[in-house]
Amino acid sequence: MKFTKTVNLKKLTLFGLFLLTFLVIIIFHFQETILDQFRFLVLMAVVYLIWAISHHLTDKSLKLEVAVEYLLIALLVFIILSGLV
């Protein structure tokens, strides 16, 4: 089987959806206090930013606009999930 960027992108998207689902389950079922949930959300936002920026660094397509976009998405998801817990 020949691996192309589209195949890798599809796999990466599926993995991301799986990871997001897994993280939401962890947040709602396995954390005992709100402070633990908050710490977990901060950790996941930081991991997301590191993963996104490192991806663009290896791809050599990192620009300020892209980094700001990832930061805003991380903040938005953090705010939404913080409101759910």
C-alpha positions in Angstrom: 0.0 0.0 0.0 1.4 3.4 -1.0 1.3 6.0 1.7 0.5 9.5 0.7 -0.3 12.7 2.5 -4.0 12.1 2.1 -3.9 8.7 3.7 -1.8 10.0 6.5 -4.1 13.0 6.9 -7.1 10.7 7.1 -5.4 8.5 9.7 -4.4 11.5 11.7 -7.9 12.9 11.6 -9.4 9.6 12.8 -6.8 9.4 15.5 -7.6 13.0 16.6 -11.3 12.2 16.8 -10.5 9.1 18.8 -8.2 11.1 21.1 -10.8 13.8 21.6 -13.5 11.3 22.4 -11.2 9.6 24.9 -10.3 12.8 26.5 -13.9 13.9 27.0 -14.6 10.5 28.6 -11.7 11.0 30.9 -12.8 14.5 31.9 -16.4 13.5 32.7 -15.9 10.1 34.3 -12.4 9.7 35.8 -11.6 13.1 37.4 -12.8 13.7 40.9 -12.5 17.4 41.5 -13.0 20.5 39.4 -9.4 21.5 40.0 -8.2 18.1 38.5 -10.4 18.7 35.5 -9.1 22.2 35.1 -5.5 20.9 35.3 -6.2 18.2 32.8 -7.8 20.7 30.3 -4.8 23.0 30.6 -2.5 20.0 30.0 -4.4 19.0 26.9 -4.4 22.5 25.5 -0.7 22.7 25.9 -0.1 19.3 24.3 -2.4 20.4 21.4 -0.3 23.5 20.9 3.0 21.7 21.1 1.8 19.0 18.6 0.4 21.6 16.2 3.4 23.9 16.2 5.9 21.0 16.0 3.9 19.6 13.0 4.2 22.9 11.2 7.9 23.3 12.1 8.6 19.9 10.5 6.5 20.8 7.6 8.2 24.2 7.3 4.9 25.9 7.1 4.7 27.7 10.4 3.6 31.3 10.3 2.5 33.7 13.0 -1.1 33.5 11.7 -1.1 29.7 11.9 0.3 29.7 15.5 -2.3 32.3 16.6 -5.1 30.3 15.0 -4.0 27.2 16.9 -3.8 29.2 20.1 -7.3 30.6 19.6 -8.7 27.2 18.8 -7.1 25.8 22.0 -8.6 28.6 24.0 -12.0 28.2 22.5 -12.1 24.4 23.2 -10.8 25.0 26.7 -13.5 27.6 27.4 -16.2 25.3 26.0 -15.1 22.2 27.9 -14.5 24.3 31.1 -18.2 25.3 30.9 -19.3 21.7 30.6 -17.5 20.5 33.8 
